């Protein structure tokens, strides 16, 4: 419900948990393949650009005083809502397909790494059921769950201390971006790894108004950037550039070196624990699908979420292999990147137009 509001500090957990996706495990490979030697440096400028992007969203929140972005867009004229209905429906369907694709991709990667001979498609259905439960409970519950999941999965980063004694700077090179492939395509690929922050646009009416409350979104993004940076540095410090370009999931390979007497295959436990982050990402995109479609239909939340998940699942039935899902997910994330860029720009244009007409 729109009268429900949460404290701004929850934005830190929501931003981080939504941004951090399964790309985390393959990011060093993507960076090495696209940028070559010392490609890890590119995380810094791309992260800065994302900070500017978040800054635009913060300005929108400040200008419209926490008003819903739908009300801002529909304020153009009296018939705007009617005209925008097809767009609302299209975006809702798109985000539902994106959510289900993320779920299926995670399951296929888990199967590829740990259960190659087992059919684990039932795990997709469990994920959709959990998503249905979380989304229908509302954004306040989601914010609380984000916080709990953060503290359950957050300590994983401490395992990097295990590698410090064996870390070697000899693996690094004085060359910068040598042996890179499709440099500009890599910039887009790296930028999509930070997607998730744009869901904050849809939360404006649910955030308690506090001075400097939006700083938690910046902090959430900076924490994500730090993890991407430090893990990629460690992967570069343990592998040659040739090894990184051959390893599909370098972070998983790195974690396989962790050995404790009381536990085996810690990498599999880490990967499964990472499911908590993936579930939040899926939940947030289904939630923005819900709030968007509610501008069109007056159904109950339960019915809308069920329909969205069903449409998303049916739409992705044709994509059954890991390769097909990777291509589909890459296409969807690039479309989402365009949405995340043009939606804030559109809102800023509308806001400036209204401020100008009001004198």
Residue frames as qw, qx, qy, qz and C-alpha x, y, z in Angstrom:
[[0.000, 0.889, 0.458, 0.000, 0.00, 0.00, 0.00],
 [0.410, 0.634, -0.017, 0.655, 1.21, 3.48, -0.85],
 [0.362, -0.843, 0.092, -0.387, 0.74, 4.81, 2.67],
 [0.901, -0.345, 0.037, 0.259, 3.35, 2.31, 3.86],
 [0.298, 0.876, -0.321, 0.204, 6.76, 3.90, 4.21],
 [0.903, -0.224, -0.137, 0.341, 10.17, 2.60, 5.20],
 [0.356, -0.836, 0.183, 0.376, 13.25, 4.34, 6.57],
 [0.505, 0.797, -0.297, -0.144, 15.76, 5.44, 3.91],
 [0.246, -0.607, 0.755, 0.036, 18.56, 3.29, 5.36],
 [0.783, 0.147, 0.598, -0.089, 16.78, 0.24, 3.88],
 [0.603, 0.771, -0.097, -0.182, 17.70, 1.66, 0.46],
 [0.067, -0.679, 0.727, 0.076, 21.28, 0.55, 1.09],
 [0.506, -0.091, 0.855, -0.069, 20.24, -3.10, 1.39],
 [0.681, 0.571, 0.400, -0.226, 17.73, -2.93, -1.47],
 [0.381, 0.838, -0.320, -0.224, 20.23, -1.30, -3.84],
 [0.115, -0.553, 0.823, 0.062, 23.05, -3.71, -3.07],
 [0.547, 0.044, 0.823, -0.145, 20.92, -6.86, -3.04],
 [0.664, 0.644, 0.292, -0.244, 19.21, -5.93, -6.33],
 [0.300, 0.822, -0.436, -0.210, 22.42, -4.91, -8.11],
 [0.195, -0.480, 0.855, 0.026, 24.47, -7.94, -7.10],
 [0.882, 0.223, -0.001, -0.415, 23.47, -10.71, -9.50],
 [0.943, -0.052, 0.296, 0.144, 24.86, -13.96, -10.83],
 [0.569, 0.765, -0.140, 0.268, 27.14, -11.93, -13.12],
 [0.407, -0.817, 0.394, -0.109, 29.31, -11.61, -10.00],
 [0.834, -0.237, 0.482, 0.129, 30.73, -15.09, -10.64],
 [0.742, 0.393, 0.361, 0.406, 31.64, -14.43, -14.28],
 [0.062, 0.991, 0.031, -0.112, 32.58, -10.73, -14.02],
 [0.387, -0.658, 0.503, 0.404, 36.39, -11.26, -14.00],
 [0.572, 0.167, 0.706, 0.383, 36.02, -13.35, -17.17],
 [0.321, 0.852, 0.403, 0.099, 33.93, -10.62, -18.84],
 [0.135, -0.951, 0.163, 0.227, 36.43, -7.95, -17.84],
 [0.500, -0.429, 0.624, 0.421, 39.49, -9.95, -18.92],
 [0.555, 0.371, 0.675, 0.312, 37.87, -10.92, -22.22],
 [0.262, 0.891, 0.340, 0.147, 36.74, -7.40, -23.14],
 [0.081, -0.984, 0.152, -0.037, 39.48, -5.24, -21.60],
 [0.773, 0.397, -0.376, 0.323, 42.51, -7.53, -21.39],
 [0.590, -0.018, -0.467, 0.658, 45.46, -6.74, -19.13],
 [0.124, -0.167, -0.410, 0.888, 44.55, -4.64, -16.05],
 [0.216, -0.428, -0.590, -0.649, 40.94, -4.54, -17.19],
 [0.391, -0.551, -0.665, 0.319, 39.88, -4.41, -13.55],
 [0.178, -0.192, -0.100, 0.960, 40.60, -0.67, -13.72],
 [0.182, -0.274, -0.522, -0.787, 37.47, -0.21, -15.84],
 [0.353, -0.565, -0.737, 0.115, 35.26, -0.98, -12.84],
 [0.257, -0.434, -0.295, 0.812, 36.13, 2.44, -11.41],
 [0.098, 0.112, -0.253, -0.956, 35.02, 4.72, -14.31],
 [0.356, -0.321, -0.743, -0.467, 31.91, 2.63, -15.00],
 [0.372, -0.514, -0.681, 0.366, 31.00, 2.80, -11.30],
 [0.114, -0.326, -0.121, 0.931, 31.42, 6.60, -11.40],
 [0.235, -0.098, -0.522, -0.814, 29.07, 6.83, -14.39],
 [0.422, -0.453, -0.778, -0.111, 26.52, 4.76, -12.47],
 [0.286, -0.436, -0.470, 0.712, 26.92, 7.17, -9.54],
 [0.090, 0.140, -0.181, -0.969, 26.03, 10.04, -11.88],
 [0.369, -0.259, -0.735, -0.506, 23.06, 8.00, -13.08],
 [0.406, -0.501, -0.713, 0.274, 21.91, 7.52, -9.49],
 [0.164, -0.291, -0.190, 0.923, 22.46, 11.24, -8.93],
 [0.244, -0.125, -0.455, -0.847, 19.89, 11.97, -11.66],
 [0.482, -0.438, -0.741, -0.162, 17.40, 9.73, -9.86],
 [0.370, -0.414, -0.510, 0.657, 18.15, 11.55, -6.61],
 [0.017, 0.099, -0.095, -0.990, 17.44, 14.88, -8.34],
 [0.388, -0.298, -0.635, -0.598, 14.12, 13.55, -9.61],
 [0.486, -0.474, -0.701, 0.216, 13.20, 12.48, -6.08],
 [0.258, -0.335, -0.280, 0.862, 14.12, 15.93, -4.79],
 [0.110, -0.025, -0.320, -0.941, 12.28, 17.85, -7.52],
 [0.497, -0.316, -0.564, -0.579, 9.00, 15.96, -7.31],
 [0.355, -0.417, 0.478, -0.686, 9.10, 15.71, -3.49],
 [0.273, -0.091, 0.930, -0.227, 8.61, 11.96, -3.38],
 [0.692, 0.340, 0.108, -0.628, 5.69, 11.91, -5.80],
 [0.784, 0.116, 0.603, 0.091, 5.10, 8.69, -7.73],
 [0.170, -0.295, 0.572, 0.746, 6.80, 8.71, -11.13],
 [0.155, 0.450, 0.827, 0.300, 3.49, 7.57, -12.64],
 [0.013, -0.859, -0.428, 0.279, 1.75, 10.68, -11.33],
 [0.202, -0.626, 0.273, 0.702, 4.59, 12.80, -12.69],
 [0.177, -0.011, 0.761, 0.624, 4.29, 11.31, -16.18],
 [0.050, 0.581, 0.796, 0.163, 0.49, 11.33, -16.19],
 [0.090, -0.738, -0.295, 0.600, 0.42, 15.00, -15.18],
 [0.250, -0.063, 0.491, 0.832, 1.32, 15.95, -18.77],
 [0.404, -0.073, -0.257, -0.875, -2.36, 16.04, -19.72],
 [0.672, -0.086, 0.405, -0.614, -5.70, 14.52, -18.76],
 [0.921, 0.271, -0.085, -0.265, -5.48, 11.78, -21.40],
 [0.169, 0.662, -0.728, 0.062, -1.89, 10.75, -20.66],
 [0.510, -0.230, 0.780, -0.282, -2.88, 7.75, -18.54],
 [0.825, 0.384, 0.314, -0.272, -5.06, 6.32, -21.29],
 [0.575, 0.735, -0.353, -0.070, -2.32, 6.81, -23.86],
 [0.000, -0.627, 0.754, -0.195, 0.30, 5.24, -21.59],
 [0.846, -0.157, 0.361, -0.359, -1.68, 2.07, -20.83],
 [0.925, 0.354, -0.139, 0.028, -0.11, 0.00, -23.65],
 [0.343, 0.655, -0.538, 0.405, 3.34, 1.14, -22.49],
 [0.493, -0.479, 0.538, -0.488, 2.57, 0.19, -18.88],
 [0.956, 0.031, 0.192, -0.221, 1.41, -3.27, -19.97],
 [0.773, 0.533, -0.294, 0.176, 4.46, -3.77, -22.19],
 [0.078, 0.653, -0.593, 0.464, 6.87, -2.76, -19.44],
 [0.704, -0.343, 0.447, -0.432, 5.14, -5.02, -16.91],
 [0.976, 0.204, 0.045, -0.063, 5.40, -8.00, -19.24],
 [0.550, 0.656, -0.420, 0.301, 9.01, -7.16, -20.08],
 [0.175, -0.604, 0.612, -0.479, 10.03, -7.05, -16.39],
 [0.864, -0.165, 0.350, -0.322, 8.20, -10.30, -15.66],
 [0.906, 0.394, -0.132, 0.086, 10.07, -12.00, -18.51],
 [0.271, 0.698, -0.516, 0.416, 13.35, -10.52, -17.26],
 [0.529, -0.500, 0.516, -0.452, 12.64, -11.85, -13.75],
 [0.959, 0.020, 0.234, -0.162, 11.86, -15.39, -14.88],
 [0.738, 0.581, -0.277, 0.203, 14.89, -15.38, -17.19],
 [0.029, -0.688, 0.585, -0.429, 17.14, -14.44, -14.26],
 [0.755, -0.293, 0.467, -0.354, 15.64, -17.32, -12.24],
 [0.958, 0.276, 0.074, -0.033, 16.13, -19.81, -15.06],
 [0.492, 0.713, -0.417, 0.275, 19.66, -18.62, -15.72],
 [0.319, -0.607, 0.615, -0.389, 20.66, -19.13, -12.09],
 [0.881, -0.084, 0.396, -0.245, 19.19, -22.64, -12.10],
 [0.863, 0.492, -0.092, 0.074, 20.98, -23.56, -15.34],
 [0.236, 0.728, -0.544, 0.344, 24.30, -22.28, -14.01],
 [0.565, -0.444, 0.583, -0.378, 23.78, -24.26, -10.80],
 [0.952, 0.166, 0.219, -0.132, 23.02, -27.35, -12.86],
 [0.660, 0.672, -0.288, 0.174, 26.09, -26.77, -15.06],
 [0.054, 0.692, -0.595, 0.406, 28.41, -26.40, -12.06],
 [0.295, -0.326, 0.767, -0.468, 27.06, -28.87, -9.52],
 [0.641, 0.169, 0.670, -0.334, 24.19, -31.03, -10.83],
 [0.206, 0.397, -0.599, -0.665, 24.97, -31.86, -14.47],
 [0.203, -0.062, -0.945, -0.247, 23.07, -35.16, -14.41],
 [0.005, -0.449, -0.780, 0.435, 20.06, -33.96, -12.43],
 [0.030, -0.593, -0.481, -0.645, 16.88, -32.22, -13.56],
 [0.253, -0.366, -0.522, 0.728, 16.46, -29.29, -11.17],
 [0.055, -0.387, -0.392, -0.833, 13.82, -27.31, -13.09],
 [0.448, -0.667, -0.595, -0.021, 11.55, -27.69, -10.07],
 [0.446, -0.370, -0.248, 0.776, 13.86, -25.13, -8.43],
 [0.025, 0.211, 0.294, 0.932, 12.54, -22.50, -10.86],
 [0.430, -0.570, -0.559, -0.421, 9.00, -23.14, -9.65],
 [0.576, -0.534, -0.445, 0.429, 10.10, -22.88, -6.02],
 [0.315, -0.103, 0.005, 0.943, 11.76, -19.56, -6.85],
 [0.176, -0.367, -0.421, -0.811, 8.58, -18.24, -8.47],
 [0.541, -0.607, -0.576, -0.078, 6.51, -19.34, -5.46],
 [0.519, -0.431, -0.288, 0.680, 8.88, -17.53, -3.08],
 [0.145, 0.090, 0.211, 0.962, 8.79, -14.48, -5.34],
 [0.333, -0.544, -0.560, -0.529, 4.98, -14.53, -5.32],
 [0.567, -0.604, -0.500, 0.253, 5.00, -14.65, -1.53],
 [0.436, -0.299, -0.115, 0.841, 7.45, -11.77, -1.12],
 [0.040, 0.214, 0.345, 0.913, 5.91, -9.47, -3.72],
 [0.396, -0.582, -0.561, -0.435, 2.37, -9.89, -2.43],
 [0.551, -0.545, -0.463, 0.430, 3.53, -9.08, 1.12],
 [0.030, 0.989, 0.134, 0.050, 4.49, -5.57, 0.02],
 [0.492, 0.682, -0.288, 0.459, 7.57, -3.41, -0.22],
 [0.396, -0.733, 0.394, -0.388, 7.98, -3.05, 3.56],
 [0.929, -0.208, 0.302, -0.039, 8.32, -6.82, 3.96],
 [0.815, 0.488, -0.038, 0.308, 10.69, -6.94, 0.98],
 [0.119, 0.822, -0.346, 0.437, 12.87, -4.23, 2.58],
 [0.641, -0.573, 0.435, -0.268, 13.04, -6.20, 5.82],
 [0.969, 0.073, 0.220, 0.080, 13.85, -9.45, 4.01],
 [0.574, 0.720, -0.198, 0.334, 16.59, -7.64, 2.04],
 [0.198, -0.780, 0.459, -0.377, 18.19, -6.64, 5.32],
 [0.839, -0.313, 0.420, -0.148, 18.03, -10.17, 6.75],
 [0.912, 0.357, 0.110, 0.169, 19.40, -11.71, 3.54],
 [0.305, 0.844, -0.321, 0.303, 22.21, -9.15, 3.50],
 [0.365, -0.669, 0.578, -0.294, 23.49, -10.23, 6.90],
 [0.921, -0.049, 0.377, -0.082, 23.10, -13.92, 5.99],
 [0.837, 0.446, 0.145, 0.283, 25.10, -13.65, 2.77],
 [0.093, 0.969, -0.189, 0.133, 27.32, -10.64, 3.52],
 [0.577, -0.659, 0.473, 0.096, 30.06, -12.48, 5.47],
 [0.906, 0.312, 0.214, 0.189, 31.01, -14.38, 2.28],
 [0.386, 0.866, -0.189, 0.256, 33.35, -11.54, 1.34],
 [0.463, -0.759, 0.447, -0.101, 35.46, -12.29, 4.44],
 [0.943, 0.003, 0.300, 0.141, 36.60, -15.51, 2.78],
 [0.566, 0.777, -0.141, 0.238, 38.88, -13.43, 0.57],
 [0.306, -0.812, 0.474, -0.148, 41.25, -13.15, 3.54],
 [0.918, -0.114, 0.375, 0.057, 41.96, -16.84, 2.95],
 [0.783, 0.511, 0.149, 0.322, 43.78, -15.93, -0.28],
 [0.048, -0.983, 0.176, -0.013, 45.87, -13.04, 1.02],
 [0.593, -0.568, 0.514, 0.250, 49.01, -15.13, 1.82],
 [0.649, 0.108, 0.640, 0.398, 49.10, -16.56, -1.73],
 [0.378, 0.891, 0.223, -0.113, 48.16, -13.37, -3.57],
 [0.628, -0.180, 0.325, 0.684, 50.82, -12.37, -6.10],
 [0.221, 0.837, 0.009, -0.500, 51.30, -9.06, -7.86],
 [0.263, -0.351, 0.729, 0.526, 53.50, -10.89, -10.36],
 [0.389, 0.450, 0.792, 0.136, 50.33, -11.89, -12.21],
 [0.214, 0.892, 0.225, -0.327, 49.71, -8.23, -13.04],
 [0.660, 0.307, 0.313, 0.610, 51.22, -6.54, -16.06],
 [0.170, -0.455, 0.001, 0.874, 52.50, -3.09, -16.97],
 [0.001, -0.208, -0.654, -0.727, 50.35, -3.28, -20.09],
 [0.299, 0.316, 0.455, -0.777, 47.00, -1.50, -20.01],
 [0.680, 0.465, 0.261, -0.504, 44.05, -2.99, -21.90],
 [0.176, 0.447, -0.778, -0.404, 46.28, -5.07, -24.18],
 [0.104, -0.065, -0.977, -0.175, 44.60, -8.06, -25.86],
 [0.373, 0.312, 0.501, -0.716, 41.16, -6.53, -25.42],
 [0.070, 0.271, 0.833, 0.478, 38.18, -7.54, -27.52],
 [0.183, -0.672, -0.545, -0.467, 35.22, -5.25, -28.24],
 [0.266, -0.005, -0.455, 0.850, 36.21, -2.56, -25.72],
 [0.322, -0.124, 0.014, -0.938, 33.02, -0.51, -26.08],
 [0.717, -0.221, -0.539, -0.382, 30.83, -3.60, -26.00],
 [0.573, -0.125, -0.673, 0.451, 32.59, -4.52, -22.78],
 [0.021, -0.094, 0.305, -0.947, 31.69, -1.13, -21.29],
 [0.615, -0.195, -0.236, -0.727, 28.02, -1.84, -21.94],
 [0.757, -0.131, -0.640, -0.006, 28.38, -5.36, -20.56],
 [0.392, -0.027, -0.590, 0.705, 30.04, -4.05, -17.40],
 [0.254, -0.167, 0.110, -0.946, 27.42, -1.32, -16.98],
 [0.712, -0.234, -0.430, -0.504, 24.62, -3.92, -17.08],
 [0.594, -0.083, -0.719, 0.351, 26.34, -5.67, -14.15],
 [0.083, -0.040, -0.451, 0.888, 25.36, -2.65, -12.03],
 [0.411, -0.318, -0.408, -0.750, 21.69, -2.63, -13.05],
 [0.459, -0.432, -0.754, 0.185, 19.14, -2.88, -10.26],
 [0.186, -0.253, -0.323, 0.893, 19.53, 0.61, -8.80],
 [0.181, -0.145, -0.372, -0.899, 16.84, 1.91, -11.19],
 [0.377, -0.485, -0.782, -0.109, 14.09, 0.13, -9.21],
 [0.233, -0.354, -0.444, 0.790, 14.45, 2.95, -6.68],
 [0.128, -0.095, -0.311, -0.937, 12.52, 5.15, -9.14],
 [0.503, -0.373, -0.630, -0.460, 9.36, 3.21, -8.30],
 [0.533, -0.374, -0.654, 0.385, 9.81, 3.52, -4.53],
 [0.099, 0.349, -0.101, 0.926, 9.50, 7.28, -4.16],
 [0.525, -0.520, -0.148, -0.657, 6.06, 7.21, -2.45],
 [0.876, -0.340, -0.342, -0.005, 7.21, 4.50, -0.04],
 [0.605, 0.139, -0.364, 0.695, 10.34, 6.24, 1.30],
 [0.357, -0.819, -0.345, 0.287, 10.07, 8.25, 4.51],
 [0.342, 0.834, -0.020, 0.432, 11.18, 11.79, 3.80],
 [0.657, -0.654, 0.018, 0.375, 14.46, 12.45, 5.55],
 [0.171, 0.925, -0.303, -0.156, 17.23, 14.87, 4.74],
 [0.120, 0.621, -0.764, -0.124, 20.03, 13.18, 2.80],
 [0.811, -0.052, 0.507, -0.286, 18.09, 9.91, 2.82],
 [0.830, 0.538, -0.086, -0.117, 19.14, 9.13, -0.74],
 [0.019, 0.742, -0.669, 0.039, 22.78, 8.77, 0.37],
 [0.675, -0.202, 0.693, -0.155, 21.99, 5.14, 1.20],
 [0.836, 0.519, 0.163, -0.072, 21.43, 4.39, -2.49],
 [0.355, 0.817, -0.441, 0.108, 24.89, 5.79, -3.25],
 [0.355, -0.556, 0.722, -0.209, 26.38, 3.75, -0.40],
 [0.856, 0.104, 0.476, -0.173, 24.66, 0.58, -1.62],
 [0.740, 0.668, -0.070, 0.035, 26.10, 1.08, -5.09],
 [0.103, 0.796, -0.568, 0.181, 29.58, 1.86, -3.72],
 [0.627, -0.351, 0.669, -0.192, 29.50, -1.35, -1.70],
 [0.884, 0.367, 0.285, -0.052, 28.58, -3.32, -4.81],
 [0.492, 0.816, -0.282, 0.112, 31.42, -1.58, -6.69],
 [0.264, -0.692, 0.647, -0.181, 33.86, -2.43, -3.89],
 [0.795, -0.090, 0.590, -0.109, 32.94, -6.12, -4.03],
 [0.795, 0.599, 0.094, 0.027, 33.20, -6.22, -7.82],
 [0.253, 0.863, -0.409, 0.154, 36.57, -4.46, -7.63],
 [0.395, -0.598, 0.674, -0.181, 38.15, -6.50, -4.85],
 [0.854, 0.059, 0.510, -0.079, 37.00, -9.88, -6.21],
 [0.724, 0.686, -0.012, 0.072, 38.20, -9.03, -9.72],
 [0.030, 0.833, -0.531, 0.154, 41.57, -7.90, -8.32],
 [0.617, -0.376, 0.679, -0.132, 41.95, -11.22, -6.50],
 [0.873, 0.345, 0.345, -0.022, 41.05, -13.18, -9.65],
 [0.506, 0.819, -0.235, 0.131, 43.65, -11.21, -11.62],
 [0.196, -0.746, 0.603, -0.203, 46.16, -11.87, -8.84],
 [0.688, -0.205, 0.687, -0.117, 45.65, -15.63, -9.00],
 [0.754, 0.401, 0.506, 0.116, 45.29, -16.15, -12.75],
 [0.279, -0.171, 0.444, 0.834, 47.00, -15.12, -15.94],
 [0.416, 0.371, -0.043, -0.829, 44.94, -13.19, -18.47],
 [0.419, 0.161, -0.784, -0.429, 44.75, -16.34, -20.61],
 [0.144, -0.184, -0.934, 0.269, 43.35, -18.35, -17.71],
 [0.219, 0.378, 0.435, -0.787, 40.73, -15.71, -16.93],
 [0.461, 0.327, -0.332, -0.755, 39.50, -15.63, -20.52],
 [0.412, 0.055, -0.880, -0.228, 39.11, -19.43, -20.47],
 [0.084, -0.238, -0.849, 0.463, 37.35, -19.70, -17.10],
 [0.184, -0.574, -0.563, -0.565, 33.63, -19.06, -17.48],
 [0.528, -0.792, -0.176, -0.251, 33.12, -18.53, -13.75],
 [0.482, 0.459, -0.510, 0.544, 36.50, -17.45, -12.29],
 [0.366, -0.519, 0.391, -0.666, 35.04, -16.58, -8.88],
 [0.946, -0.171, 0.038, -0.272, 33.70, -20.13, -8.48],
 [0.829, 0.320, -0.343, 0.303, 37.10, -21.50, -9.55],
 [0.113, 0.582, -0.469, 0.655, 38.76, -19.25, -6.97],
 [0.637, -0.430, 0.285, -0.572, 36.45, -20.43, -4.21],
 [0.965, 0.032, -0.247, -0.084, 37.26, -24.07, -4.98],
 [0.527, 0.423, -0.545, 0.495, 40.72, -23.49, -3.51],
 [0.388, -0.530, 0.383, -0.650, 39.23, -22.84, -0.07],
 [0.701, -0.057, -0.711, 0.013, 39.72, -25.87, 2.16],
 [0.410, -0.521, 0.456, -0.594, 38.64, -26.43, 5.73],
 [0.076, 0.151, -0.977, 0.128, 38.89, -29.68, 7.64],
 [0.287, 0.271, 0.753, -0.526, 35.29, -29.51, 8.81],
 [0.564, 0.626, 0.288, -0.455, 33.67, -28.74, 5.44],
 [0.462, -0.018, 0.682, 0.567, 34.01, -29.82, 1.80],
 [0.207, 0.485, 0.609, 0.593, 33.02, -28.10, -1.44],
 [0.109, -0.560, -0.375, 0.731, 32.57, -24.72, 0.21],
 [0.027, 0.138, -0.408, -0.902, 32.19, -23.16, -3.24],
 [0.231, -0.374, -0.801, -0.406, 28.87, -24.98, -3.75],
 [0.270, -0.625, -0.617, 0.395, 27.57, -23.70, -0.40],
 [0.123, -0.422, 0.015, 0.898, 28.59, -20.14, -1.34],
 [0.104, -0.063, -0.620, -0.775, 26.89, -20.40, -4.71],
 [0.289, -0.519, -0.789, -0.154, 23.67, -21.72, -3.19],
 [0.263, -0.598, -0.428, 0.624, 23.80, -19.04, -0.47],
 [0.082, -0.180, 0.277, 0.940, 24.12, -16.48, -3.25],
 [0.069, -0.466, -0.804, -0.363, 20.60, -17.54, -4.24],
 [0.164, -0.697, -0.517, 0.470, 19.32, -15.11, -1.59],
 [0.070, -0.483, 0.175, 0.855, 20.65, -12.18, -3.65],
 [0.038, -0.074, -0.759, -0.646, 19.22, -13.56, -6.87],
 [0.109, -0.576, -0.810, 0.038, 15.82, -14.02, -5.24],
 [0.086, -0.689, -0.272, 0.666, 15.78, -10.35, -4.19],
 [0.024, -0.284, 0.473, 0.834, 16.69, -9.20, -7.71],
 [0.099, -0.299, -0.859, -0.404, 13.84, -11.28, -9.15],
 [0.144, -0.645, -0.679, 0.320, 11.45, -10.05, -6.46],
 [0.076, -0.569, -0.061, 0.817, 12.23, -6.38, -7.09],
 [0.082, 0.123, -0.591, -0.793, 11.64, -6.59, -10.85],
 [0.180, -0.449, -0.852, -0.203, 8.35, -8.43, -10.30],
 [0.156, -0.631, -0.507, 0.566, 7.40, -5.79, -7.73],
 [0.043, 0.428, -0.169, -0.887, 7.93, -2.91, -10.19],
 [0.139, -0.155, -0.809, -0.550, 5.91, -4.95, -12.73],
 [0.173, -0.558, -0.790, 0.188, 3.12, -5.10, -10.15],
 [0.072, -0.635, -0.273, 0.719, 3.06, -1.37, -9.35],
 [0.048, 0.243, -0.476, -0.844, 3.18, -0.56, -13.07],
 [0.180, -0.263, -0.853, -0.412, 0.34, -2.87, -14.07],
 [0.119, -0.566, -0.694, 0.429, -1.78, -1.57, -11.18],
 [0.073, 0.402, -0.057, -0.911, -1.99, 1.71, -13.11],
 [0.311, 0.076, -0.658, -0.682, -3.97, -0.20, -15.74],
 [0.578, -0.294, -0.713, -0.268, -6.03, -2.87, -13.98],
 [0.430, -0.528, 0.301, -0.668, -7.83, -2.92, -10.65],
 [0.850, -0.093, -0.516, -0.053, -7.19, -6.56, -9.85],
 [0.716, -0.687, 0.121, 0.011, -5.92, -7.80, -6.50],
 [0.039, -0.776, 0.623, 0.088, -2.16, -7.93, -5.99],
 [0.624, -0.172, 0.762, -0.010, -2.28, -11.72, -5.78],
 [0.734, 0.537, 0.415, -0.036, -3.96, -12.03, -9.18],
 [0.348, 0.906, -0.224, -0.082, -1.67, -9.51, -10.87],
 [0.233, -0.657, 0.715, 0.056, 1.50, -11.18, -9.57],
 [0.707, 0.057, 0.705, -0.022, 0.22, -14.63, -10.55],
 [0.663, 0.713, 0.222, -0.050, -0.57, -13.45, -14.07],
 [0.154, 0.897, -0.408, -0.072, 2.81, -11.71, -14.42],
 [0.406, -0.470, 0.783, 0.043, 4.76, -14.77, -13.28],
 [0.740, 0.290, 0.605, -0.043, 2.68, -17.04, -15.52],
 [0.544, 0.836, 0.013, -0.070, 3.24, -14.78, -18.54],
 [0.037, -0.812, 0.579, 0.060, 6.96, -14.56, -17.79],
 [0.573, -0.246, 0.782, 0.007, 7.27, -18.34, -17.41],
 [0.733, 0.487, 0.473, -0.041, 5.28, -19.17, -20.55],
 [0.385, 0.905, -0.144, -0.113, 7.21, -16.57, -22.58],
 [0.052, -0.726, 0.685, 0.036, 10.53, -18.21, -21.70],
 [0.882, -0.039, 0.444, -0.149, 9.49, -21.84, -22.29],
 [0.800, 0.596, -0.052, 0.052, 11.16, -21.84, -25.71],
 [0.224, 0.758, -0.540, 0.291, 14.55, -21.04, -24.13],
 [0.942, -0.306, -0.075, -0.116, 15.74, -24.32, -22.68],
 [0.840, 0.108, -0.202, 0.492, 19.53, -24.40, -22.95],
 [0.486, -0.633, -0.107, 0.593, 22.08, -22.41, -20.99],
 [0.349, -0.016, 0.371, 0.860, 23.38, -20.75, -24.16],
 [0.047, -0.606, -0.583, -0.539, 19.88, -19.67, -25.22],
 [0.409, -0.813, -0.394, 0.131, 19.18, -18.21, -21.79],
 [0.494, -0.421, 0.059, 0.758, 22.49, -16.30, -21.76],
 [0.191, 0.233, 0.469, 0.830, 21.65, -14.73, -25.14],
 [0.237, -0.723, -0.561, -0.326, 18.11, -13.90, -23.98],
 [0.498, -0.728, -0.280, 0.378, 19.32, -12.43, -20.69],
 [0.433, -0.192, 0.195, 0.859, 21.99, -10.36, -22.45],
 [0.036, 0.446, 0.521, 0.727, 19.35, -8.93, -24.79],
 [0.379, -0.766, -0.506, -0.119, 16.92, -8.19, -21.95],
 [0.530, -0.594, -0.167, 0.582, 19.55, -6.49, -19.79],
 [0.310, 0.025, 0.294, 0.904, 20.57, -4.24, -22.67],
 [0.169, -0.619, -0.528, -0.557, 16.93, -3.24, -23.13],
 [0.525, -0.733, -0.392, 0.183, 16.71, -2.63, -19.38],
 [0.498, -0.260, 0.021, 0.827, 19.81, -0.46, -19.63],
 [0.070, 0.346, 0.399, 0.846, 18.03, 1.72, -22.20],
 [0.401, -0.716, -0.512, -0.254, 14.97, 1.93, -19.95],
 [0.598, -0.584, -0.272, 0.477, 17.13, 2.89, -16.97],
 [0.363, -0.086, 0.154, 0.915, 18.68, 5.71, -19.03],
 [0.055, -0.350, -0.458, -0.815, 15.67, 7.13, -20.86],
 [0.400, -0.673, -0.618, -0.068, 13.10, 6.91, -18.04],
 [0.418, -0.591, -0.250, 0.643, 14.99, 9.32, -15.71],
 [0.203, -0.051, 0.310, 0.927, 15.65, 11.65, -18.66],
 [0.183, -0.515, -0.640, -0.540, 11.96, 11.65, -19.54],
 [0.437, -0.704, -0.519, 0.210, 11.03, 12.41, -15.94],
 [0.382, -0.410, -0.042, 0.827, 13.51, 15.28, -15.76],
 [0.060, 0.198, 0.474, 0.856, 12.13, 16.78, -18.98],
 [0.319, -0.639, -0.632, -0.301, 8.56, 16.57, -17.62],
 [0.481, -0.634, -0.380, 0.471, 9.58, 18.08, -14.27],
 [0.298, -0.242, 0.128, 0.915, 11.45, 20.99, -15.87],
 [0.067, -0.377, -0.583, -0.717, 8.53, 21.56, -18.22],
 [0.398, -0.707, -0.583, -0.045, 6.11, 21.73, -15.28],
 [0.458, -0.552, -0.206, 0.665, 8.40, 24.03, -13.29],
 [0.208, -0.009, 0.321, 0.924, 8.76, 26.30, -16.29],
 [0.188, -0.514, -0.611, -0.573, 5.01, 26.47, -16.93],
 [0.477, -0.710, -0.495, 0.154, 4.40, 27.20, -13.24],
 [0.080, 0.935, -0.077, 0.336, 6.76, 30.15, -13.47]]
